Amino acid sequence: MINDQSTIQEGKMFIKSSLLYQQKVQCPCCEHLIGRYKRRITKGMIYFLIALYQDYMQNKAKRQDSFVFYKTIQDRVFKETKRNVTDFVKLKAWGLIIPKAEYNEGTGLSSGYWSITQRGIAFLSGRLSVSKILYQDDRGNTISESADKVTINDYFKEFKFQDIKW
């Protein structure tokens, strides 16, 4: 039970365990209402991942690193698929993309540069399955995940990455 003598760590554990069973819970430390959100990978997110990988493959010899500005990839996906992908950031929860580790203290914003991970490449190549559903809190921390797994072929039947050309 949480009381006045509880630590912040105990408060965090209380929140995490409570969100397994409830949609919202009040933080015992600051009284902030924290929600639980169900996340799935969408087809649009997969298109973003594919375009990110293609950019990486086309430009890896020219760049010092594999990071690309997200708007470049969003524009490419929209041009080719007419899909406006704005939820691509959620792919980070599955470990399929990572942000460049730059952060502007003044604006509170990250650099906007993203890269595909080895897990992302393995997912696209069909060598990796990931949880179908993740449950996250307000800050994007994963609370739990489903036992059901998905692969690239659950989004695109007979998917062959090497055949996709944009």
C-alpha positions in Angstrom: 0.0 0.0 0.0 1.3 3.5 -0.9 1.5 6.0 2.0 3.3 9.2 2.9 6.5 7.2 3.6 6.6 5.5 0.2 9.4 6.3 -2.3 9.0 7.5 -5.8 10.1 4.1 -7.1 7.3 2.5 -5.1 4.9 5.0 -6.6 6.1 4.1 -10.1 5.6 0.4 -9.4 2.1 1.0 -8.1 1.2 2.9 -11.3 2.6 0.3 -13.6 0.9 -2.6 -11.8 -2.4 -0.6 -11.5 -2.4 0.2 -15.3 -2.4 -3.5 -16.0 -6.0 -3.6 -14.8 -7.3 -0.1 -15.2 -7.5 2.4 -18.0 -6.5 5.3 -15.8 -4.9 5.6 -12.4 -4.0 8.6 -10.2 -0.3 8.9 -9.3 0.1 8.6 -5.5 3.0 11.0 -5.5 1.8 13.9 -7.6 -1.9 13.1 -8.1 -1.5 13.3 -11.9 -4.0 11.1 -13.8 -2.1 8.6 -15.9 -3.7 6.7 -18.8 -3.1 3.4 -20.5 -3.1 3.3 -24.3 -3.3 0.3 -26.7 -0.8 0.5 -29.5 -0.6 -1.4 -32.8 1.6 -1.2 -35.8 -0.4 0.3 -38.7 0.2 -0.2 -42.4 1.2 3.4 -42.7 3.9 2.9 -40.1 5.2 0.0 -42.1 5.4 2.2 -45.2 7.4 4.7 -43.2 9.8 1.9 -42.0 10.2 0.7 -45.6 11.0 4.2 -46.8 13.4 4.7 -43.9 15.3 1.5 -44.8 15.4 2.4 -48.5 16.8 5.9 -47.7 19.4 4.2 -45.5 20.4 1.8 -48.3 20.6 4.5 -50.9 22.6 7.0 -48.9 24.7 5.0 -46.5 27.9 5.6 -48.5 27.2 9.4 -48.6 26.4 10.0 -44.9 28.4 9.7 -41.7 25.4 8.1 -40.0 22.1 6.4 -40.9 19.8 9.2 -39.5 17.4 11.0 -41.8 15.0 13.9 -41.1 11.5 12.5 -40.6 9.8 15.0 -42.9 11.9 13.7 -45.8 10.5 10.2 -45.2 6.9 11.4 -44.6 6.9 13.3 -47.9 8.3 10.2 -49.7 5.6 8.0 -48.3 2.9 10.4 -49.1 4.1 10.9 -52.7 4.1 7.1 -53.3 1.1 5.9 -51.2 -1.0 9.0 -50.5 -0.8 8.1 -46.8 0.0 10.8 -44.3 2.0 8.9 -41.7 2.2 10.9 -38.4 2.3 8.0 -35.9 5.7 6.6 -37.0 7.3 7.6 -33.7 5.4 4.7 -32.0 7.7 2.2 -33.9 10.3 3.2 -31.3 8.4 1.2 -28.7 9.0 -2.0 -30.7 12.6 -1.1 -31.1 12.3 -0.8 -34.9 13.5 2.8 -35.1 15.6 5.1 -32.9 15.8 8.9 -32.7 19.1 10.7 -33.0 20.3 11.6 -29.5 20.0 15.3 -29.9 17.7 17.3 -27.7 17.1 21.1 -27.6 16.6 22.2 -24.0 15.0 25.5 -25.1 12.2 24.0 -27.2 12.0 20.6 -25.5 12.1 19.0 -29.0 14.3 16.3 -30.3 16.3 16.7 -33.6 13.6 15.1 -35.8 16.2 12.6 -37.2 15.4 8.9 -37.1 17.1 5.7 -38.2 16.0 2.1 -38.7 17.5 -0.4 -36.2 18.8 -3.9 -36.8 15.5 -5.1 -35.3 13.6 -3.0 -37.9 15.6 -4.5 -40.7 15.0 -8.0 -39.3 11.3 -7.2 -39.1 11.1 -6.1 -42.7 13.1 -9.1 -43.9 10.7 -11.4 -42.1 13.3 -12.7 -39.6 11.6 -11.0 -36.6 8.1 -11.1 -35.2 7.0 -8.4 -32.7 4.2 -8.1 -30.2 0.9 -7.4 -31.9 -0.2 -5.0 -29.1 1.7 -2.9 -26.7 0.1 -1.1 -23.7 1.8 2.2 -22.9 1.4 5.0 -20.3 1.1 8.7 -21.1 4.9 9.0 -21.5 5.2 6.2 -24.0 6.6 3.7 -21.5 5.6 0.2 -22.2 3.6 -1.4 -19.4 2.8 -4.7 -21.0 2.6 -6.4 -24.4 0.4 -9.1 -25.9 1.7 -12.7 -26.4 0.4 -12.6 -30.0 3.1 -11.8 -32.5 3.0 -10.3 -36.0 5.4 -10.3 -38.9 5.7 -8.2 -42.0 3.5 -10.8 -43.8 0.6 -10.0 -41.6 0.5 -6.5 -43.2 1.5 -7.5 -46.7 0.8 -11.0 -48.0 3.7 -12.5 -49.8 5.9 -9.5 -48.9 9.3 -9.4 -50.6 11.2 -6.4 -49.6 13.7 -6.6 -52.4 10.7 -6.3 -54.9 9.5 -2.9 -53.6 10.7 0.0 -55.6 9.7 3.6 -55.2 
